[in-house]
Amino acid sequence: MPEPLPVLPTSIQYCRRLRCKEMFIDTGEPFDIASIGSGIHWCGQTQQVLGPDGQVAEPANCKTGRGCFEAL
């Protein structure tokens, strides 16, 4: 019997420091930072729109590979 194939993650992992205002509303549903409506994000480390590397804090930027990225 052949070895089973490894299961690859299907979702992008975002930096644990990425924040948005919708995170503070408890709806009882799972939260997906990439699908929020307002589009207003900030870095939890700098408390500003820019991360510690001077780049914009947003889902398109705050993911694996960025120098200041911190996994969940």
Backbone as a chain_set.jsonl record, in Angstrom:
{"seq": "MPEPLPVLPTSIQYCRRLRCKEMFIDTGEPFDIASIGSGIHWCGQTQQVLGPDGQVAEPANCKTGRGCFEAL", "coords": {"N": [[0.852, -1.181, 0.0], [0.636, 2.208, -0.902], [2.299, 5.109, 0.494], [0.391, 7.557, 2.307], [-0.481, 10.752, 0.966], [0.897, 13.876, 2.114], [-1.041, 16.237, 3.992], [-1.653, 19.414, 2.96], [-1.7, 22.785, 4.175], [-4.581, 24.759, 3.505], [-5.152, 27.363, 3.805], [-3.937, 30.724, 3.998], [-1.402, 31.745, 6.213], [-1.538, 34.325, 8.446], [0.205, 37.087, 10.01], [0.42, 37.087, 13.538], [0.24, 39.51, 14.759], [-1.272, 41.201, 13.196], [-4.038, 43.321, 13.046], [-7.545, 44.273, 13.184], [-10.553, 46.216, 13.377], [-12.862, 44.644, 13.48], [-12.122, 42.371, 14.824], [-12.658, 42.68, 17.46], [-15.298, 42.29, 17.958], [-17.59, 40.099, 19.174], [-19.04, 37.604, 17.568], [-19.523, 34.985, 17.718], [-18.921, 33.391, 15.618], [-16.423, 31.81, 13.511], [-13.479, 33.708, 12.823], [-12.192, 35.367, 10.012], [-9.597, 37.107, 8.926], [-8.969, 37.967, 6.372], [-11.351, 38.307, 5.043], [-12.813, 40.515, 5.911], [-14.959, 43.419, 6.117], [-14.349, 46.239, 6.416], [-11.663, 46.876, 5.788], [-9.754, 48.189, 7.232], [-6.746, 48.061, 8.802], [-4.112, 47.395, 11.202], [-0.868, 47.222, 12.76], [-0.258, 45.221, 15.518], [2.032, 45.338, 16.989], [3.372, 47.786, 16.486], [1.251, 49.471, 16.721], [0.301, 51.032, 14.687], [-0.419, 51.918, 11.218], [1.712, 51.081, 9.771], [4.065, 48.427, 9.843], [6.821, 47.117, 11.901], [8.835, 47.032, 10.035], [8.377, 49.107, 8.358], [6.582, 48.755, 6.309], [3.214, 48.55, 4.956], [0.595, 47.412, 7.06], [-1.43, 44.876, 6.342], [-3.611, 42.243, 5.158], [-2.591, 41.312, 2.662], [0.116, 41.788, 2.857], [1.046, 40.959, 5.394], [2.137, 38.189, 5.991], [3.62, 34.869, 5.849], [7.081, 35.047, 5.24], [7.571, 37.749, 5.353], [9.77, 39.956, 7.024], [9.169, 40.734, 9.711], [7.216, 38.966, 10.435], [5.164, 37.005, 12.598], [4.267, 33.87, 13.608], [1.042, 32.363, 14.335]], "CA": [[0.0, 0.0, 0.0], [1.475, 3.412, -0.966], [2.244, 6.091, 1.592], [-0.593, 8.623, 2.059], [0.09, 12.071, 0.671], [0.748, 14.816, 3.233], [-2.096, 17.237, 3.866], [-1.093, 20.763, 2.948], [-2.672, 23.783, 4.629], [-5.271, 25.404, 2.396], [-5.334, 28.785, 4.066], [-2.726, 31.51, 4.21], [-1.202, 32.091, 7.615], [-1.235, 35.737, 8.62], [0.951, 37.44, 11.216], [-0.429, 37.162, 14.736], [0.159, 40.914, 15.162], [-2.189, 41.923, 12.315], [-5.281, 43.637, 13.754], [-8.597, 45.044, 12.542], [-11.566, 46.521, 14.383], [-13.837, 43.557, 13.564], [-11.617, 41.337, 15.736], [-13.116, 42.982, 18.812], [-16.736, 42.051, 18.007], [-17.819, 38.674, 19.368], [-20.236, 37.144, 16.882], [-19.636, 33.556, 17.933], [-18.523, 32.72, 14.384], [-14.978, 31.857, 13.249], [-13.064, 34.991, 12.249], [-11.226, 35.307, 8.921], [-9.143, 38.489, 8.753], [-8.908, 38.3, 4.948], [-12.674, 38.549, 4.462], [-13.537, 41.549, 6.641], [-15.541, 44.435, 5.264], [-13.858, 47.621, 6.515], [-10.357, 47.048, 5.165], [-8.892, 48.986, 8.102], [-5.846, 47.176, 9.537], [-2.928, 47.981, 11.817], [0.067, 46.278, 13.359], [-0.39, 45.189, 16.969], [3.328, 45.621, 17.613], [3.662, 49.218, 16.399], [-0.011, 50.185, 16.933], [0.163, 51.965, 13.572], [-0.697, 51.312, 9.926], [2.961, 50.491, 9.302], [4.703, 47.45, 10.719], [8.166, 47.494, 12.327], [9.719, 47.128, 8.873], [7.994, 50.282, 7.581], [5.627, 48.382, 5.268], [1.812, 48.628, 5.353], [0.019, 46.243, 7.726], [-2.659, 44.443, 5.698], [-3.505, 40.814, 4.879], [-1.763, 41.034, 1.487], [1.529, 41.926, 3.224], [1.397, 40.367, 6.697], [2.1, 36.735, 5.902], [4.912, 34.199, 5.87], [8.079, 35.606, 4.342], [7.869, 39.12, 5.759], [10.781, 39.938, 8.069], [8.621, 40.901, 11.061], [6.134, 38.0, 10.578], [5.123, 36.118, 13.76], [3.226, 32.849, 13.427], [0.039, 32.248, 15.392]], "C": [[0.902, 1.25, 0.0], [1.276, 4.319, 0.247], [1.163, 7.132, 1.289], [0.116, 9.95, 1.805], [-0.084, 12.991, 1.861], [-0.369, 15.819, 2.956], [-1.463, 18.61, 3.977], [-2.136, 21.749, 3.455], [-3.29, 24.497, 3.429], [-5.457, 26.903, 2.615], [-3.982, 29.456, 4.293], [-2.617, 31.823, 5.691], [-0.768, 33.549, 7.694], [-0.49, 35.962, 9.922], [-0.005, 37.576, 12.405], [-0.581, 38.588, 15.238], [-0.793, 41.741, 14.312], [-3.534, 42.104, 13.017], [-6.249, 44.383, 12.843], [-9.715, 45.222, 13.565], [-12.602, 45.411, 14.538], [-13.401, 42.432, 14.503], [-12.189, 41.506, 17.146], [-14.631, 42.86, 18.972], [-16.952, 40.545, 18.109], [-19.142, 38.27, 18.726], [-20.487, 35.662, 17.116], [-19.253, 32.733, 16.718], [-16.999, 32.764, 14.244], [-14.623, 33.147, 12.509], [-12.009, 34.768, 11.178], [-10.817, 36.73, 8.574], [-9.107, 38.906, 7.282], [-10.266, 38.657, 4.359], [-13.482, 39.605, 5.203], [-13.974, 42.665, 5.704], [-14.866, 45.792, 5.273], [-12.538, 47.859, 5.789], [-9.397, 47.887, 5.989], [-8.073, 48.043, 8.975], [-4.736, 47.989, 10.191], [-2.079, 46.874, 12.411], [-0.065, 46.355, 14.874], [0.917, 45.481, 17.686], [3.622, 47.114, 17.612], [2.452, 50.073, 16.748], [-0.225, 51.271, 15.888], [-0.15, 51.195, 12.3], [0.552, 50.637, 9.351], [3.513, 49.517, 10.331], [6.096, 47.91, 11.102], [9.161, 47.616, 11.18], [9.369, 48.302, 7.963], [7.014, 50.0, 6.46], [4.206, 48.404, 5.833], [1.352, 47.303, 5.972], [-1.338, 45.956, 7.104], [-2.502, 42.96, 5.352], [-2.604, 40.473, 3.682], [-0.271, 41.073, 1.815], [1.932, 41.129, 4.45], [1.233, 38.85, 6.691], [3.519, 36.177, 5.878], [5.858, 34.804, 4.84], [8.442, 37.046, 4.69], [8.8, 39.068, 6.967], [10.252, 40.01, 9.48], [7.474, 39.911, 11.348], [6.283, 37.165, 11.854], [3.971, 35.154, 13.571], [2.264, 32.84, 14.597], [0.453, 31.268, 16.46]], "O": [[1.827, 1.342, 0.807], [0.243, 4.294, 0.917], [1.024, 7.552, 0.141], [1.177, 10.223, 2.366], [-1.097, 12.913, 2.556], [-0.602, 16.198, 1.808], [-0.813, 18.928, 4.974], [-3.328, 21.576, 3.198], [-2.6, 24.801, 2.456], [-5.873, 27.622, 1.707], [-3.018, 28.822, 4.723], [-3.613, 32.128, 6.346], [0.228, 33.954, 7.095], [-0.543, 35.132, 10.83], [-1.102, 38.117, 12.274], [-1.451, 38.852, 16.068], [-1.096, 42.88, 14.669], [-4.103, 41.138, 13.526], [-5.849, 45.03, 11.875], [-9.806, 44.451, 14.52], [-13.167, 45.249, 15.619], [-14.229, 41.627, 14.93], [-12.193, 40.558, 17.931], [-15.187, 43.274, 19.989], [-16.54, 39.798, 17.221], [-20.218, 38.549, 19.255], [-21.543, 35.142, 16.754], [-19.26, 31.504, 16.777], [-16.353, 33.654, 14.797], [-15.388, 33.616, 11.666], [-11.033, 34.055, 11.411], [-11.603, 37.478, 7.993], [-9.206, 40.096, 6.983], [-10.33, 39.251, 3.282], [-14.711, 39.598, 5.134], [-13.415, 42.828, 4.62], [-14.811, 46.448, 4.233], [-12.323, 48.937, 5.235], [-8.331, 48.261, 5.5], [-8.629, 47.309, 9.792], [-4.456, 49.119, 9.792], [-2.523, 45.734, 12.546], [0.009, 47.441, 15.448], [0.913, 45.834, 18.866], [4.07, 47.657, 18.622], [2.593, 51.261, 17.039], [-0.847, 52.298, 16.16], [-0.148, 49.964, 12.297], [0.445, 49.723, 8.534], [3.436, 49.756, 11.537], [6.524, 48.983, 10.678], [10.214, 48.234, 11.334], [9.989, 48.479, 6.914], [6.646, 50.916, 5.725], [4.014, 48.291, 7.044], [1.674, 46.224, 5.476], [-2.291, 46.706, 7.313], [-1.377, 42.468, 5.261], [-1.927, 39.445, 3.698], [0.526, 40.449, 1.114], [3.069, 40.664, 4.528], [0.315, 38.305, 7.303], [4.494, 36.928, 5.886], [5.469, 35.042, 3.697], [9.53, 37.505, 4.343], [8.63, 38.218, 7.841], [10.831, 39.399, 10.378], [6.831, 40.007, 12.393], [7.371, 36.677, 12.163], [2.827, 35.573, 13.392], [2.608, 33.249, 15.706], [-0.283, 31.056, 17.423]]}, "num_chains": 1, "name": "protein.A"}
